[in-house]
Amino acid sequence: MSDKTTVTSNLHGRTTDVRGRYVIGGPGFEILSDGSVRSGGPGEEASSLDLLVASLVSCALNAFRYDFVENGQPERQVEIFARIERKVEGDYLGTLIMECFIDGADNVTADELVAEYKKRCRIYNALKDSLPVVFVPHTSGALR
């Protein structure tokens, strides 16, 4: 058994002069993030929920662009529109709807891409029980 450890994410967060606004950064990037209006934040910059959804979208963009592409074939163009829907009175995350426009894929390939994403995306697998995700794939020539 190996005792080796690797750092796969190394972030730093700090408060700003604006109440409820934070700077999150890592090697080579900085992101402004606001607490929700409900928790006293200004609600103008990306929220923690936006950043969570962005991580799922980023993983899907990567997987849908490259997976099942034959050697020598061009990468697919992919566009995803993501939204969380929940009842106003609910105190739960809701359901993430991901409208996926995948150029160069037929319906079977799109279904295979979604299945592969669900198997391999660690973030999706860590969250799927508390944030259900519904994929709505649109295929070949469907980029908006």
N, CA, C and O atoms as a GROMACS GRO file, in nm:
protein
  576
    1MET      N    1   0.084  -0.118   0.000
    1MET     CA    2   0.000   0.000   0.000
    1MET      C    3   0.089   0.124   0.000
    1MET      O    4   0.188   0.129   0.073
    2SER      N    5   0.055   0.224  -0.080
    2SER     CA    6   0.136   0.343  -0.095
    2SER      C    7   0.091   0.452   0.002
    2SER      O    8  -0.028   0.470   0.026
    3ASP      N    9   0.187   0.526   0.056
    3ASP     CA   10   0.158   0.640   0.142
    3ASP      C   11   0.169   0.771   0.065
    3ASP      O   12   0.164   0.878   0.126
    4LYS      N   13   0.184   0.765  -0.066
    4LYS     CA   14   0.202   0.885  -0.146
    4LYS      C   15   0.073   0.965  -0.152
    4LYS      O   16  -0.036   0.909  -0.166
    5THR      N   17   0.087   1.096  -0.143
    5THR     CA   18  -0.026   1.187  -0.152
    5THR      C   19   0.007   1.292  -0.257
    5THR      O   20   0.121   1.336  -0.268
    6THR      N   21  -0.093   1.332  -0.333
    6THR     CA   22  -0.075   1.439  -0.429
    6THR      C   23  -0.181   1.545  -0.404
    6THR      O   24  -0.292   1.514  -0.362
    7VAL      N   25  -0.147   1.669  -0.428
    7VAL     CA   26  -0.241   1.780  -0.412
    7VAL      C   27  -0.307   1.801  -0.549
    7VAL      O   28  -0.238   1.829  -0.647
    8THR      N   29  -0.439   1.786  -0.556
    8THR     CA   30  -0.508   1.800  -0.683
    8THR      C   31  -0.580   1.934  -0.697
    8THR      O   32  -0.621   1.971  -0.806
    9SER      N   33  -0.596   2.006  -0.588
    9SER     CA   34  -0.655   2.139  -0.590
    9SER      C   35  -0.592   2.218  -0.477
    9SER      O   36  -0.582   2.170  -0.364
   10ASN      N   37  -0.550   2.339  -0.508
   10ASN     CA   38  -0.483   2.420  -0.408
   10ASN      C   39  -0.538   2.562  -0.421
   10ASN      O   40  -0.491   2.640  -0.504
   11LEU      N   41  -0.636   2.595  -0.340
   11LEU     CA   42  -0.705   2.723  -0.348
   11LEU      C   43  -0.681   2.807  -0.224
   11LEU      O   44  -0.637   2.758  -0.120
   12HIS      N   45  -0.710   2.935  -0.239
   12HIS     CA   46  -0.700   3.029  -0.128
   12HIS      C   47  -0.824   3.118  -0.134
   12HIS      O   48  -0.865   3.158  -0.243
   13GLY      N   49  -0.883   3.147  -0.022
   13GLY     CA   50  -0.998   3.237  -0.016
   13GLY      C   51  -0.974   3.347   0.085
   13GLY      O   52  -0.909   3.327   0.187
   14ARG      N   53  -1.028   3.467   0.055
   14ARG     CA   54  -1.016   3.577   0.149
   14ARG      C   55  -1.135   3.671   0.136
   14ARG      O   56  -1.200   3.677   0.032
   15THR      N   57  -1.162   3.742   0.242
   15THR     CA   58  -1.268   3.841   0.241
   15THR      C   59  -1.222   3.964   0.163
   15THR      O   60  -1.103   3.983   0.139
   16THR      N   61  -1.319   4.047   0.124
   16THR     CA   62  -1.289   4.174   0.057
   16THR      C   63  -1.351   4.286   0.138
   16THR      O   64  -1.409   4.262   0.244
   17ASP      N   65  -1.339   4.408   0.088
   17ASP     CA   66  -1.399   4.523   0.156
   17ASP      C   67  -1.551   4.526   0.140
   17ASP      O   68  -1.619   4.601   0.210
   18VAL      N   69  -1.604   4.446   0.048
   18VAL     CA   70  -1.749   4.440   0.026
   18VAL      C   71  -1.805   4.327   0.111
   18VAL      O   72  -1.762   4.212   0.099
   19ARG      N   73  -1.901   4.360   0.196
   19ARG     CA   74  -1.962   4.258   0.283
   19ARG      C   75  -2.023   4.147   0.199
   19ARG      O   76  -2.101   4.173   0.108
   20GLY      N   77  -1.986   4.022   0.228
   20GLY     CA   78  -2.042   3.908   0.156
   20GLY      C   79  -1.974   3.876   0.024
   20GLY      O   80  -2.020   3.789  -0.049
   21ARG      N   81  -1.863   3.947  -0.008
   21ARG     CA   82  -1.789   3.919  -0.133
   21ARG      C   83  -1.653   3.862  -0.096
   21ARG      O   84  -1.588   3.906  -0.001
   22TYR      N   85  -1.611   3.762  -0.175
   22TYR     CA   86  -1.488   3.691  -0.145
   22TYR      C   87  -1.405   3.674  -0.272
   22TYR      O   88  -1.458   3.674  -0.383
   23VAL      N   89  -1.275   3.660  -0.253
   23VAL     CA   90  -1.184   3.629  -0.363
   23VAL      C   91  -1.136   3.486  -0.342
   23VAL      O   92  -1.084   3.451  -0.236
   24ILE      N   93  -1.156   3.405  -0.443
   24ILE     CA   94  -1.108   3.267  -0.442
   24ILE      C   95  -1.003   3.258  -0.551
   24ILE      O   96  -1.026   3.301  -0.664
   25GLY      N   97  -0.888   3.204  -0.518
   25GLY     CA   98  -0.782   3.199  -0.617
   25GLY      C   99  -0.701   3.072  -0.608
   25GLY      O  100  -0.703   3.000  -0.508
   26GLY      N  101  -0.630   3.047  -0.714
   26GLY     CA  102  -0.539   2.934  -0.721
   26GLY      C  103  -0.424   2.975  -0.810
   26GLY      O  104  -0.414   3.091  -0.851
   27PRO      N  105  -0.337   2.882  -0.840
   27PRO     CA  106  -0.225   2.915  -0.926
   27PRO      C  107  -0.273   2.966  -1.062
   27PRO      O  108  -0.324   2.890  -1.144
   28GLY      N  109  -0.255   3.095  -1.085
   28GLY     CA  110  -0.288   3.152  -1.215
   28GLY      C  111  -0.430   3.202  -1.234
   28GLY      O  112  -0.465   3.243  -1.345
   29PHE      N  113  -0.516   3.201  -1.131
   29PHE     CA  114  -0.651   3.253  -1.150
   29PHE      C  115  -0.708   3.310  -1.020
   29PHE      O  116  -0.667   3.273  -0.910
   30GLU      N  117  -0.805   3.401  -1.037
   30GLU     CA  118  -0.883   3.453  -0.926
   30GLU      C  119  -1.028   3.464  -0.969
   30GLU      O  120  -1.057   3.500  -1.083
   31ILE      N  121  -1.117   3.432  -0.878
   31ILE     CA  122  -1.260   3.440  -0.904
   31ILE      C  123  -1.323   3.518  -0.790
   31ILE      O  124  -1.292   3.494  -0.673
   32LEU      N  125  -1.412   3.612  -0.823
   32LEU     CA  126  -1.491   3.678  -0.720
   32LEU      C  127  -1.614   3.594  -0.695
   32LEU      O  128  -1.675   3.541  -0.788
   33SER      N  129  -1.651   3.581  -0.570
   33SER     CA  130  -1.770   3.504  -0.533
   33SER      C  131  -1.846   3.581  -0.428
   33SER      O  132  -1.788   3.638  -0.335
   34ASP      N  133  -1.979   3.583  -0.442
   34ASP     CA  134  -2.065   3.650  -0.345
   34ASP      C  135  -2.146   3.548  -0.268
   34ASP      O  136  -2.191   3.448  -0.322
   35GLY      N  137  -2.164   3.576  -0.141
   35GLY     CA  138  -2.262   3.501  -0.065
   35GLY      C  139  -2.400   3.532  -0.122
   35GLY      O  140  -2.419   3.635  -0.187
   36SER      N  141  -2.495   3.445  -0.098
   36SER     CA  142  -2.630   3.468  -0.150
   36SER      C  143  -2.693   3.588  -0.080
   36SER      O  144  -2.654   3.624   0.032
   37VAL      N  145  -2.788   3.650  -0.145
   37VAL     CA  146  -2.861   3.761  -0.084
   37VAL      C  147  -2.927   3.715   0.044
   37VAL      O  148  -2.933   3.789   0.142
   38ARG      N  149  -2.976   3.592   0.044
   38ARG     CA  150  -3.041   3.534   0.161
   38ARG      C  151  -2.947   3.529   0.283
   38ARG      O  152  -2.992   3.541   0.397
   39SER      N  153  -2.816   3.512   0.256
   39SER     CA  154  -2.720   3.505   0.366
   39SER      C  155  -2.647   3.637   0.388
   39SER      O  156  -2.549   3.642   0.463
   40GLY      N  157  -2.694   3.744   0.324
   40GLY     CA  158  -2.635   3.876   0.346
   40GLY      C  159  -2.535   3.919   0.242
   40GLY      O  160  -2.476   4.027   0.254
   41GLY      N  161  -2.514   3.840   0.139
   41GLY     CA  162  -2.420   3.876   0.033
   41GLY      C  163  -2.486   3.968  -0.069
   41GLY      O  164  -2.609   3.978  -0.073
   42PRO      N  165  -2.404   4.036  -0.151
   42PRO     CA  166  -2.461   4.126  -0.251
   42PRO      C  167  -2.530   4.055  -0.367
   42PRO      O  168  -2.615   4.114  -0.433
   43GLY      N  169  -2.494   3.927  -0.393
   43GLY     CA  170  -2.561   3.851  -0.498
   43GLY      C  171  -2.532   3.899  -0.638
   43GLY      O  172  -2.613   3.877  -0.729
   44GLU      N  173  -2.418   3.964  -0.660
   44GLU     CA  174  -2.383   4.015  -0.794
   44GLU      C  175  -2.282   3.926  -0.866
   44GLU      O  176  -2.291   3.910  -0.988
   45GLU      N  177  -2.188   3.869  -0.794
   45GLU     CA  178  -2.086   3.782  -0.853
   45GLU      C  179  -2.132   3.637  -0.841
   45GLU      O  180  -2.239   3.609  -0.787
   46ALA      N  181  -2.052   3.545  -0.893
   46ALA     CA  182  -2.086   3.403  -0.886
   46ALA      C  183  -2.104   3.360  -0.741
   46ALA      O  184  -2.024   3.395  -0.654
   47SER      N  185  -2.209   3.285  -0.716
   47SER     CA  186  -2.234   3.231  -0.582
   47SER      C  187  -2.162   3.098  -0.567
   47SER      O  188  -2.110   3.043  -0.664
   48SER      N  189  -2.159   3.047  -0.446
   48SER     CA  190  -2.099   2.915  -0.426
   48SER      C  191  -2.175   2.810  -0.507
   48SER      O  192  -2.114   2.715  -0.557
   49LEU      N  193  -2.307   2.824  -0.520
   49LEU     CA  194  -2.384   2.730  -0.601
   49LEU      C  195  -2.347   2.743  -0.750
   49LEU      O  196  -2.337   2.642  -0.820
   50ASP      N  197  -2.327   2.867  -0.797
   50ASP     CA  198  -2.283   2.887  -0.936
   50ASP      C  199  -2.150   2.817  -0.960
   50ASP      O  200  -2.131   2.753  -1.063
   51LEU      N  201  -2.058   2.829  -0.865
   51LEU     CA  202  -1.926   2.766  -0.880
   51LEU      C  203  -1.937   2.615  -0.879
   51LEU      O  204  -1.864   2.547  -0.951
   52LEU      N  205  -2.027   2.562  -0.798
   52LEU     CA  206  -2.050   2.418  -0.794
   52LEU      C  207  -2.103   2.369  -0.929
   52LEU      O  208  -2.055   2.270  -0.984
   53VAL      N  209  -2.203   2.440  -0.982
   53VAL     CA  210  -2.260   2.404  -1.113
   53VAL      C  211  -2.154   2.419  -1.222
   53VAL      O  212  -2.145   2.336  -1.313
   54ALA      N  213  -2.073   2.524  -1.213
   54ALA     CA  214  -1.967   2.546  -1.312
   54ALA      C  215  -1.870   2.428  -1.316
   54ALA      O  216  -1.822   2.392  -1.423
   55SER      N  217  -1.842   2.369  -1.201
   55SER     CA  218  -1.750   2.254  -1.200
   55SER      C  219  -1.812   2.135  -1.272
   55SER      O  220  -1.741   2.062  -1.342
   56LEU      N  221  -1.941   2.113  -1.256
   56LEU     CA  222  -2.009   2.004  -1.327
   56LEU      C  223  -2.015   2.030  -1.477
   56LEU      O  224  -1.995   1.939  -1.557
   57VAL      N  225  -2.041   2.154  -1.514
   57VAL     CA  226  -2.046   2.192  -1.656
   57VAL      C  227  -1.908   2.178  -1.719
   57VAL      O  228  -1.895   2.126  -1.830
   58SER      N  229  -1.805   2.223  -1.650
   58SER     CA  230  -1.669   2.214  -1.702
   58SER      C  231  -1.629   2.069  -1.728
   58SER      O  232  -1.570   2.038  -1.831
   59CYS      N  233  -1.662   1.981  -1.635
   59CYS     CA  234  -1.632   1.839  -1.651
   59CYS      C  235  -1.708   1.781  -1.772
   59CYS      O  236  -1.651   1.703  -1.849
   60ALA      N  237  -1.832   1.819  -1.788
   60ALA     CA  238  -1.914   1.769  -1.900
   60ALA      C  239  -1.861   1.822  -2.033
   60ALA      O  240  -1.856   1.747  -2.131
   61LEU      N  241  -1.823   1.948  -2.038
   61LEU     CA  242  -1.768   2.003  -2.162
   61LEU      C  243  -1.645   1.925  -2.205
   61LEU      O  244  -1.629   1.891  -2.323
   62ASN      N  245  -1.559   1.895  -2.111
   62ASN     CA  246  -1.437   1.821  -2.141
   62ASN      C  247  -1.470   1.680  -2.191
   62ASN      O  248  -1.415   1.635  -2.292
   63ALA      N  249  -1.557   1.611  -2.120
   63ALA     CA  250  -1.593   1.474  -2.158
   63ALA      C  251  -1.664   1.469  -2.293
   63ALA      O  252  -1.632   1.386  -2.377
   64PHE      N  253  -1.760   1.556  -2.315
   64PHE     CA  254  -1.839   1.552  -2.438
   64PHE      C  255  -1.756   1.593  -2.560
   64PHE      O  256  -1.784   1.549  -2.671
   65ARG      N  257  -1.657   1.676  -2.539
   65ARG     CA  258  -1.574   1.721  -2.650
   65ARG      C  259  -1.482   1.610  -2.702
   65ARG      O  260  -1.463   1.598  -2.823
   66TYR      N  261  -1.426   1.530  -2.611
   66TYR     CA  262  -1.322   1.434  -2.648
   66TYR      C  263  -1.366   1.287  -2.650
   66TYR      O  264  -1.317   1.211  -2.734
   67ASP      N  265  -1.455   1.246  -2.562
   67ASP     CA  266  -1.487   1.103  -2.548
   67ASP      C  267  -1.543   1.045  -2.677
   67ASP      O  268  -1.624   1.107  -2.745
   68PHE      N  269  -1.498   0.925  -2.709
   68PHE     CA  270  -1.541   0.848  -2.826
   68PHE      C  271  -1.508   0.914  -2.960
   68PHE      O  272  -1.565   0.878  -3.062
   69VAL      N  273  -1.415   1.010  -2.960
   69VAL     CA  274  -1.370   1.070  -3.086
   69VAL      C  275  -1.256   0.983  -3.138
   69VAL      O  276  -1.157   0.962  -3.069
   70GLU      N  277  -1.271   0.934  -3.261
   70GLU     CA  278  -1.170   0.849  -3.324
   70GLU      C  279  -1.044   0.931  -3.354
   70GLU      O  280  -1.051   1.052  -3.375
   71ASN      N  281  -0.929   0.863  -3.355
   71ASN     CA  282  -0.804   0.930  -3.390
   71ASN      C  283  -0.817   0.996  -3.526
   71ASN      O  284  -0.869   0.937  -3.620
   72GLY      N  285  -0.771   1.120  -3.535
   72GLY     CA  286  -0.776   1.193  -3.660
   72GLY      C  287  -0.906   1.268  -3.683
   72GLY      O  288  -0.914   1.353  -3.772
   73GLN      N  289  -1.009   1.238  -3.603
   73GLN     CA  290  -1.137   1.308  -3.617
   73GLN      C  291  -1.131   1.439  -3.537
   73GLN      O  292  -1.063   1.446  -3.434
   74PRO      N  293  -1.201   1.543  -3.583
   74PRO     CA  294  -1.199   1.669  -3.508
   74PRO      C  295  -1.276   1.656  -3.376
   74PRO      O  296  -1.370   1.577  -3.365
   75GLU      N  297  -1.234   1.734  -3.279
   75GLU     CA  298  -1.307   1.738  -3.152
   75GLU      C  299  -1.446   1.795  -3.176
   75GLU      O  300  -1.466   1.874  -3.268
   76ARG      N  301  -1.540   1.755  -3.093
   76ARG     CA  302  -1.676   1.807  -3.105
   76ARG      C  303  -1.683   1.948  -3.048
   76ARG      O  304  -1.608   1.984  -2.957
   77GLN      N  305  -1.774   2.025  -3.102
   77GLN     CA  306  -1.808   2.154  -3.042
   77GLN      C  307  -1.924   2.128  -2.947
   77GLN      O  308  -2.021   2.061  -2.984
   78VAL      N  309  -1.915   2.180  -2.827
   78VAL     CA  310  -2.017   2.154  -2.725
   78VAL      C  311  -2.053   2.286  -2.657
   78VAL      O  312  -1.967   2.370  -2.630
   79GLU      N  313  -2.181   2.301  -2.628
   79GLU     CA  314  -2.230   2.416  -2.554
   79GLU      C  315  -2.332   2.366  -2.454
   79GLU      O  316  -2.420   2.287  -2.489
   80ILE      N  317  -2.321   2.410  -2.329
   80ILE     CA  318  -2.412   2.363  -2.224
   80ILE      C  319  -2.474   2.483  -2.154
   80ILE      O  320  -2.406   2.577  -2.114
   81PHE      N  321  -2.605   2.477  -2.141
   81PHE     CA  322  -2.679   2.576  -2.063
   81PHE      C  323  -2.731   2.504  -1.938
   81PHE      O  324  -2.806   2.407  -1.949
   82ALA      N  325  -2.690   2.550  -1.823
   82ALA     CA  326  -2.726   2.481  -1.699
   82ALA      C  327  -2.807   2.573  -1.609
   82ALA      O  328  -2.781   2.693  -1.600
   83ARG      N  329  -2.907   2.514  -1.544
   83ARG     CA  330  -2.989   2.590  -1.449
   83ARG      C  331  -3.034   2.497  -1.338
   83ARG      O  332  -3.050   2.377  -1.358
   84ILE      N  333  -3.054   2.554  -1.222
   84ILE     CA  334  -3.109   2.477  -1.110
   84ILE      C  335  -3.253   2.522  -1.091
   84ILE      O  336  -3.282   2.641  -1.082
   85GLU      N  337  -3.342   2.425  -1.084
   85GLU     CA  338  -3.484   2.452  -1.059
   85GLU      C  339  -3.520   2.397  -0.923
   85GLU      O  340  -3.485   2.284  -0.889
   86ARG      N  341  -3.592   2.478  -0.845
   86ARG     CA  342  -3.643   2.432  -0.715
   86ARG      C  343  -3.765   2.516  -0.681
   86ARG      O  344  -3.784   2.626  -0.733
   87LYS      N  345  -3.845   2.462  -0.593
   87LYS     CA  346  -3.962   2.534  -0.546
   87LYS      C  347  -3.916   2.651  -0.459
   87LYS      O  348  -3.818   2.639  -0.386
   88VAL      N  349  -3.985   2.762  -0.468
   88VAL     CA  350  -3.947   2.883  -0.395
   88VAL      C  351  -3.939   2.857  -0.245
   88VAL      O  352  -3.847   2.905  -0.179
   89GLU      N  353  -4.034   2.782  -0.192
   89GLU     CA  354  -4.037   2.760  -0.047
   89GLU      C  355  -3.944   2.648  -0.001
   89GLU      O  356  -3.930   2.623   0.119
   90GLY      N  357  -3.879   2.580  -0.096
   90GLY     CA  358  -3.792   2.467  -0.061
   90GLY      C  359  -3.659   2.512  -0.003
   90GLY      O  360  -3.607   2.618  -0.039
   91ASP      N  361  -3.605   2.432   0.087
   91ASP     CA  362  -3.474   2.459   0.144
   91ASP      C  363  -3.379   2.346   0.106
   91ASP      O  364  -3.308   2.292   0.192
   92TYR      N  365  -3.378   2.310  -0.022
   92TYR     CA  366  -3.293   2.205  -0.075
   92TYR      C  367  -3.228   2.261  -0.201
   92TYR      O  368  -3.270   2.365  -0.252
   93LEU      N  369  -3.126   2.195  -0.251
   93LEU     CA  370  -3.056   2.248  -0.368
   93LEU      C  371  -3.143   2.254  -0.492
   93LEU      O  372  -3.132   2.349  -0.570
   94GLY      N  373  -3.229   2.156  -0.511
   94GLY     CA  374  -3.313   2.152  -0.630
   94GLY      C  375  -3.260   2.049  -0.728
   94GLY      O  376  -3.190   1.955  -0.689
   95THR      N  377  -3.292   2.067  -0.854
   95THR     CA  378  -3.249   1.978  -0.961
   95THR      C  379  -3.173   2.059  -1.064
   95THR      O  380  -3.218   2.165  -1.107
   96LEU      N  381  -3.058   2.008  -1.104
   96LEU     CA  382  -2.977   2.073  -1.207
   96LEU      C  383  -3.021   2.019  -1.342
   96LEU      O  384  -3.020   1.899  -1.366
   97ILE      N  385  -3.059   2.110  -1.430
   97ILE     CA  386  -3.096   2.076  -1.568
   97ILE      C  387  -2.980   2.120  -1.656
   97ILE      O  388  -2.942   2.237  -1.655
   98MET      N  389  -2.923   2.027  -1.733
   98MET     CA  390  -2.812   2.060  -1.822
   98MET      C  391  -2.855   2.035  -1.966
   98MET      O  392  -2.863   1.920  -2.011
   99GLU      N  393  -2.882   2.144  -2.039
   99GLU     CA  394  -2.914   2.138  -2.182
   99GLU      C  395  -2.781   2.132  -2.256
   99GLU      O  396  -2.705   2.229  -2.255
  100CYS      N  397  -2.753   2.019  -2.319
  100CYS     CA  398  -2.622   1.993  -2.381
  100CYS      C  399  -2.636   1.991  -2.532
  100CYS      O  400  -2.703   1.904  -2.588
  101PHE      N  401  -2.573   2.086  -2.599
  101PHE     CA  402  -2.573   2.092  -2.744
  101PHE      C  403  -2.440   2.033  -2.791
  101PHE      O  404  -2.334   2.093  -2.770
  102ILE      N  405  -2.446   1.916  -2.854
  102ILE     CA  406  -2.327   1.839  -2.890
  102ILE      C  407  -2.324   1.823  -3.042
  102ILE      O  408  -2.400   1.744  -3.099
  103ASP      N  409  -2.235   1.898  -3.106
  103ASP     CA  410  -2.222   1.891  -3.251
  103ASP      C  411  -2.144   1.765  -3.289
  103ASP      O  412  -2.046   1.731  -3.224
  104GLY      N  413  -2.188   1.698  -3.393
  104GLY     CA  414  -2.116   1.581  -3.441
  104GLY      C  415  -2.147   1.454  -3.364
  104GLY      O  416  -2.070   1.358  -3.370
  105ALA      N  417  -2.257   1.451  -3.293
  105ALA     CA  418  -2.296   1.330  -3.219
  105ALA      C  419  -2.441   1.297  -3.253
  105ALA      O  420  -2.525   1.386  -3.266
  106ASP      N  421  -2.469   1.168  -3.268
  106ASP     CA  422  -2.608   1.126  -3.287
  106ASP      C  423  -2.667   1.096  -3.149
  106ASP      O  424  -2.599   1.108  -3.047
  107ASN      N  425  -2.794   1.056  -3.145
  107ASN     CA  426  -2.861   1.032  -3.017
  107ASN      C  427  -2.795   0.921  -2.936
  107ASN      O  428  -2.783   0.932  -2.814
  108VAL      N  429  -2.752   0.815  -3.003
  108VAL     CA  430  -2.687   0.704  -2.933
  108VAL      C  431  -2.556   0.750  -2.871
  108VAL      O  432  -2.527   0.721  -2.755
  109THR      N  433  -2.476   0.823  -2.949
  109THR     CA  434  -2.350   0.874  -2.898
  109THR      C  435  -2.374   0.969  -2.782
  109THR      O  436  -2.302   0.964  -2.682
  110ALA      N  437  -2.473   1.056  -2.793
  110ALA     CA  438  -2.504   1.150  -2.684
  110ALA      C  439  -2.540   1.074  -2.557
  110ALA      O  440  -2.494   1.109  -2.448
  111ASP      N  441  -2.622   0.970  -2.569
  111ASP     CA  442  -2.657   0.889  -2.451
  111ASP      C  443  -2.535   0.821  -2.392
  111ASP      O  444  -2.521   0.812  -2.270
  112GLU      N  445  -2.445   0.772  -2.480
  112GLU     CA  446  -2.321   0.710  -2.431
  112GLU      C  447  -2.232   0.811  -2.362
  112GLU      O  448  -2.169   0.780  -2.261
  113LEU      N  449  -2.226   0.934  -2.415
  113LEU     CA  450  -2.145   1.039  -2.352
  113LEU      C  451  -2.197   1.073  -2.213
  113LEU      O  452  -2.119   1.088  -2.120
  114VAL      N  453  -2.328   1.084  -2.199
  114VAL     CA  454  -2.388   1.113  -2.069
  114VAL      C  455  -2.360   0.999  -1.972
  114VAL      O  456  -2.325   1.023  -1.856
  115ALA      N  457  -2.375   0.876  -2.017
  115ALA     CA  458  -2.350   0.759  -1.930
  115ALA      C  459  -2.204   0.756  -1.885
  115ALA      O  460  -2.175   0.727  -1.769
  116GLU      N  461  -2.113   0.785  -1.977
  116GLU     CA  462  -1.970   0.785  -1.943
  116GLU      C  463  -1.938   0.896  -1.844
  116GLU      O  464  -1.862   0.876  -1.750
  117TYR      N  465  -1.997   1.013  -1.865
  117TYR     CA  466  -1.980   1.126  -1.772
  117TYR      C  467  -2.025   1.086  -1.632
  117TYR      O  468  -1.956   1.111  -1.533
  118LYS      N  469  -2.142   1.024  -1.624
  118LYS     CA  470  -2.196   0.983  -1.494
  118LYS      C  471  -2.105   0.881  -1.425
  118LYS      O  472  -2.095   0.880  -1.302
  119LYS      N  473  -2.041   0.796  -1.501
  119LYS     CA  474  -1.950   0.697  -1.442
  119LYS      C  475  -1.821   0.761  -1.393
  119LYS      O  476  -1.771   0.726  -1.286
  120ARG      N  477  -1.767   0.855  -1.471
  120ARG     CA  478  -1.631   0.902  -1.446
  120ARG      C  479  -1.617   1.032  -1.370
  120ARG      O  480  -1.514   1.055  -1.306
  121CYS      N  481  -1.717   1.120  -1.375
  121CYS     CA  482  -1.702   1.251  -1.311
  121CYS      C  483  -1.714   1.236  -1.159
  121CYS      O  484  -1.821   1.207  -1.107
  122ARG      N  485  -1.606   1.256  -1.091
  122ARG     CA  486  -1.603   1.240  -0.944
  122ARG      C  487  -1.690   1.343  -0.874
  122ARG      O  488  -1.753   1.312  -0.773
  123ILE      N  489  -1.695   1.463  -0.928
  123ILE     CA  490  -1.777   1.567  -0.866
  123ILE      C  491  -1.924   1.531  -0.879
  123ILE      O  492  -1.999   1.542  -0.782
  124TYR      N  493  -1.967   1.487  -0.997
  124TYR     CA  494  -2.104   1.442  -1.018
  124TYR      C  495  -2.138   1.330  -0.920
  124TYR      O  496  -2.242   1.333  -0.854
  125ASN      N  497  -2.050   1.231  -0.910
  125ASN     CA  498  -2.077   1.117  -0.823
  125ASN      C  499  -2.081   1.155  -0.675
  125ASN      O  500  -2.152   1.092  -0.597
  126ALA      N  501  -2.007   1.256  -0.636
  126ALA     CA  502  -2.010   1.302  -0.497
  126ALA      C  503  -2.138   1.378  -0.466
  126ALA      O  504  -2.180   1.383  -0.350
  127LEU      N  505  -2.201   1.438  -0.568
  127LEU     CA  506  -2.315   1.526  -0.545
  127LEU      C  507  -2.450   1.472  -0.589
  127LEU      O  508  -2.554   1.527  -0.550
  128LYS      N  509  -2.452   1.366  -0.669
  128LYS     CA  510  -2.575   1.324  -0.736
  128LYS      C  511  -2.691   1.295  -0.642
  128LYS      O  512  -2.807   1.308  -0.681
  129ASP      N  513  -2.663   1.254  -0.518
  129ASP     CA  514  -2.772   1.225  -0.425
  129ASP      C  515  -2.834   1.351  -0.366
  129ASP      O  516  -2.952   1.350  -0.328
  130SER      N  517  -2.757   1.459  -0.356
  130SER     CA  518  -2.812   1.582  -0.300
  130SER      C  519  -2.845   1.685  -0.409
  130SER      O  520  -2.918   1.781  -0.383
  131LEU      N  521  -2.793   1.665  -0.529
  131LEU     CA  522  -2.825   1.754  -0.642
  131LEU      C  523  -2.849   1.667  -0.766
  131LEU      O  524  -2.756   1.642  -0.843
  132PRO      N  525  -2.974   1.622  -0.785
  132PRO     CA  526  -3.003   1.541  -0.904
  132PRO      C  527  -2.974   1.622  -1.031
  132PRO      O  528  -2.999   1.742  -1.036
  133VAL      N  529  -2.922   1.554  -1.132
  133VAL     CA  530  -2.889   1.618  -1.259
  133VAL      C  531  -2.971   1.552  -1.370
  133VAL      O  532  -2.972   1.430  -1.384
  134VAL      N  533  -3.039   1.636  -1.448
  134VAL     CA  534  -3.114   1.589  -1.564
  134VAL      C  535  -3.043   1.642  -1.688
  134VAL      O  536  -3.026   1.763  -1.704
  135PHE      N  537  -3.001   1.551  -1.775
  135PHE     CA  538  -2.934   1.588  -1.899
  135PHE      C  539  -3.038   1.592  -2.010
  135PHE      O  540  -3.120   1.501  -2.024
  136VAL      N  541  -3.033   1.699  -2.091
  136VAL     CA  542  -3.118   1.712  -2.208
  136VAL      C  543  -3.024   1.731  -2.327
  136VAL      O  544  -2.990   1.844  -2.362
  137PRO      N  545  -2.982   1.619  -2.391
  137PRO     CA  546  -2.888   1.632  -2.502
  137PRO      C  547  -2.957   1.670  -2.632
  137PRO      O  548  -3.066   1.622  -2.665
  138HIS      N  549  -2.891   1.759  -2.706
  138HIS     CA  550  -2.932   1.798  -2.842
  138HIS      C  551  -2.812   1.766  -2.929
  138HIS      O  552  -2.699   1.799  -2.893
  139THR      N  553  -2.835   1.702  -3.044
  139THR     CA  554  -2.723   1.647  -3.120
  139THR      C  555  -2.704   1.715  -3.255
  139THR      O  556  -2.779   1.806  -3.291
  140SER      N  557  -2.604   1.669  -3.328
  140SER     CA  558  -2.555   1.717  -3.459
  140SER      C  559  -2.620   1.843  -3.513
  140SER      O  560  -2.739   1.849  -3.541
  141GLY      N  561  -2.536   1.943  -3.526
  141GLY     CA  562  -2.581   2.069  -3.584
  141GLY      C  563  -2.672   2.148  -3.493
  141GLY      O  564  -2.738   2.241  -3.538
  142ALA      N  565  -2.676   2.111  -3.366
  142ALA     CA  566  -2.771   2.176  -3.275
  142ALA      C  567  -2.712   2.294  -3.199
  142ALA      O  568  -2.781   2.354  -3.117
  143LEU      N  569  -2.585   2.329  -3.225
  143LEU     CA  570  -2.526   2.441  -3.152
  143LEU      C  571  -2.606   2.567  -3.178
  143LEU      O  572  -2.650   2.594  -3.290
  144ARG      N  573  -2.624   2.641  -3.073
  144ARG     CA  574  -2.706   2.763  -3.083
  144ARG      C  575  -2.624   2.882  -3.123
  144ARG      O  576  -2.677   2.992  -3.137
   0.00000   0.00000   0.00000
